[in-house]
Amino acid sequence: MEQGTASGSEAPGAVAARSERISVGSGDENVAKIQLAARWAEQYTPVGDDSLDGALQRFRRAYSFIDSVSKLIEPENA
């Protein structure tokens, strides 16, 4: 396989990194929340086209949810 290409039905130049996961573990609660939100944003990436804006929106939603749960408040009120 050539560098910068992916196997299967993906377009040339696409890089498949779905099998690599960000580990979650830190002594700092805020760092752990960021790591977990990044993992969720990565895990729920749509197949096909994805943009930086889409990735950042998924991260923001995940972080907001995780942050509200850790503070024991409703996600809508976060």
Secondary structure, DSSP 8 states (H G I E B T S, - for coil): --TT--STTS-TT----TT-------SSHHHHHHHHHHHHHHHT--SS---HHHHHHHHHHHHHHHHHHHTTS-GGG-
